[in-house]
Amino acid sequence: MQRDTGSLCLHAVPGIPLIQAGDDLAEVFSTALSASNLTLQEGDLLVVAQKVVSKAEGRLVRLDEVTVTDEARRLAAECDKDARLVTLILAESQSVMRKRPGLIIVRHRLGFVMANAGIDQSNVAAPDGGDVALLLPENPDESCRRLRAALEERFGCRLGVIMSDSIGRAWRLGNVGHAIGVAGPAAVRDLRGRTDLHGRPLAVTDTGFADEIAAAAGLLMGQADEGVPLVLLRGLDWEACDQGALKSIRPPESDLFP
C-alpha cells in the first residue's frame, strides 16, 4: 500500500476512564475512539501508556501486604526509601546497577535498565487510600500482541501497538517516552547497507524505531495529570515483523555503561 510519508498525524484519544484490574482494553479503546469519531485504518499505530496496561493486568500491589526482606531493609536504609518498595524493586530486578539516596537503578528482569525497576506510585491509588505501587506488565510484548490481535479483529485492518513508558538517560537530563512493548513494527530498524546522501554505505546505523514513535506520542501523553494514555499515529510507513521491544536492549557485552 502506498502511503504518504511526508507527514504524520498524531491524535490524543480522550475519554479513557480510570482502568481497573480485568478491564478489556480493546473494548475501552474502541469505545473511546468511536466517541472521538475516529476509526482505525490500515497501518495505524497505537501507543498505549504502560500504566493502563499494568492496571488492567492487575499489577497493583498493596505495600502493607509486602514481606520485607533483609536485603531490601539494608538497601532501603542506604537509599532512604520505603523498605516495602525496595523489596518489590529487588524482586523485579536482575541486579542493582547504581544507587544513591532516593534512587535505585537496576537491570529489570526483562533486561531494561530502569530507575526503581519501573515501579510507579504516581497516579495510582487504592480504594481505601492505602499505599500501593504499580509494577510493569509481566510480558509487555505479549500484552501488545494480544491487544493488537483484538483490535485488528474489531477493525479488520493491519495495526501496530507500542507500549510506552518514560525513561531517564545516563547522559541526558529529562525523561522521554520509550517502547517497552511492541507488536507489529520493528523495534529497531537496521539501516546497514543503505547509503547516505553522498553514496557512502552505512556500516553501523540502527534506528530505535519504536522508541521514536513512543517519544513522539509522549508529547501528547504528558508526564503528570494529562490523563491521555492512548495516542493514535497515522501516516508512518512500516513493515510488520515479530521483533518485539526486547530487541532494543543492548547486549551486556557491548554495554559501555554497566
N, C-alpha and C positions, 0 to 999 in steps of 0.2 A: 504493500500500500504506500503510495506516495504521500508524504506528509510535509507540511510547511515547517522547516526547522529554523526559519528566520525569526520566529517569535515564540514565546512561551506565555501561557496564561495560567495563573495560579488563583484558585478560588478557595478562600476560607469557607468551610461549611459550618454555618451556625446551627444552633438548636440542638446540640448534642447534650442530652441530660447527664446528670451525675451517674456514673456507671457503678453497678453493684455486681457482686460475685454471681456468676451464672448468666449474666445478660448476653443475649445474642447480638454480637457487634455487627454482623452483616445486616440484621433486621434494623438495628438502631441507625446505622449509617444510611441504609436505603431510605428510611423514613425521613431523615434529615435532608438528604439530597433532594427527595421529592418535594419537601416543603420549601426548598430554595429554588424550585423549578430547574433542577439540574438532573440530567440523566447521563450515565456513564457511556462513553463511546470507545470504539476500537483504539487501543494504545494508550488510554488514560492511565495515569499513575496516581495512586492514593498514598499519602503519607499520614500515618497514624501515630499519635504520641504513645510512647511506651506505657505511660501511666494508666491509660484507659484499658489497655490490653492486660496489664498486671491486675487491675481491679476486677475485670471480667473473669480472669482465671483464678481468682481467689488467693492472690499472693499478698494479701494484707495480713500482717502479723501483730497480735497484741503483745506489747512488751512485758506486761505483767504475767504472761504465760511462758516467757523465755527463761530457761535454766542457764544461769551464768556459769561459764567455765573459768577455771583458774587462769588459763592463758588470757582470756578476754579481760578478766579483772585486772591483771598486771598491765596489759596494753592500754586499757581504759584509763588507769591512773596516770600512765605516762603521757597520754594524749589528751587528758581532761575531757573524756567522752563518757556517755552512759554505757556502763558495762553490759547492759542488755543489748544495746545496739551493736556494740563491738562483738558480742557473741554471734550475732547474725552476720556481721561483716566477715568474720573468720569462717563461718560455716559456708558462705557463698564464694570463698576465695581459694585459689591455689596457693598463693603466697603473698606476704606483705612486701611491697616494693620500697616504699618510703613512708615516713611518719613524722609528724610534728604536732604540737598542741592544736587540737581542733580538726585535724585532718589525718586520714589514713589512706594511702594509695596502695591498691592491691592489684594483683592479676586475678581477675574474676575466674570462676570455674569454667566459663566459656572461652576464656583466653583474652578478653578485653582488659586493658589496663585502665582502671577507673578509680575515682575517689569514692571511698566508702562502699565499694562493691556495687555501685549504682543504686544503693538503698536510699529511699527518699522519704522524708516526712512532711514535705510541703504539699499543700492542697489534698491532704488525706486526713480522715478523721473517723473515729469510732462513734457509733450512735450514742454511747453513754459518755463520750468525752474522754475516754481513756487514751493513754499513749499508744500509738501504733506506728508501724513502719511498713513501707511497700517495697517488696523485692522485685527484681527483674523477672520476666516470664521464665519458666523452666527451659523453653527452647524457642527463642524468638523467631528463628527461621521457620520452624514448623507452624508457629502461630500465624505467620504471614501466609504460608502456603494454604492453611485452612481457610483463612479469611478471603484470600484470592479466589479459591475454588468456589466458595459460597457466593461471592459477588459475581463471578463470571457466569455461574449458573443462573443467577437472577437477571443479569443484564444481557447475556448472550453475546459477549464480546471479549476480546483478549485484554487483560488488565495486568497491572503490576501493583504490588503492595510493598511499602517500605515502612518499617517501624523505626521511629526516630527517638533519640534520647540526647540530652545535652552533655557535652564533654568539655573539660578544660584540657589545655595542651602545655607540655613542659616548657615550650619555648615561646609561647604567646599568652598574652592576657586575654581574658574574656572567654565565656563558654559559647560553643556553636553546636548546632544540631549535627548528629552523625547517625549512620544507619547501624542498628544492632540486629535487625532482621530484614531479610529481603526475599521476595518471591516474584519472579518474572524477569526483570532486567538483571544485568550483571552488576555485582557489587563493585568490581574492579575491571576496567577496560584496559586491555593490553594493546598498546599502540606500537609496539616494536615492529619494525618492517615498513611502517609508513614513512613518508618523507616530510621534512619541514618545508618552509617557503622557498628554500634555496636548493631543494632536491637532496639534501643530506638525509640518509636513513636514520630513523630514531632507533637507538640501541637499548635504552633502559627505561623508556617512558611508560608509566602506567597512570591512569586517572582513577581517582576514587569516585566513580560514577554515582553510586548510591549515596555516598556522603555528600556530594554536591547537591543532589536532589533534596536530601534531608535538611541541609543548611539553607537552601532557598525557601523551603516550606517554613523553616523556623522564623523567617521574617514576619509571617502571618500568625504562627502559633504563639510566639512570645515565650517568656520565661516566668511570668508571675501570675496575675489574675485574669489573663485574657480569656481563658475558657474556650480555646479553639484547638481541640485535639485532632482535627481532621482537615487536611488540605488536599484539594484536587489539582493536579498539574496536568496540563494538556498542551500538546504540540511538540513533544520531545520524541525524537526517533530512537527506538531501541529494539534490540532483538532478545527474544526470550531465551533463557538458559537456566540451568539448575544449580547455579553457583552458590548462592546464599551469602549472608553477611560475614560469616567466619572466614571467607576467602580474603577479606580485607585486613586480617590480622597479620602483622609482620612476624615471620618465624623468629623464635628466640635467638637462633644462631646469627641472625643478621640485624638484631636489635642493638643499636649503639647506646640506648638509654635504659638499660635494665635496672 
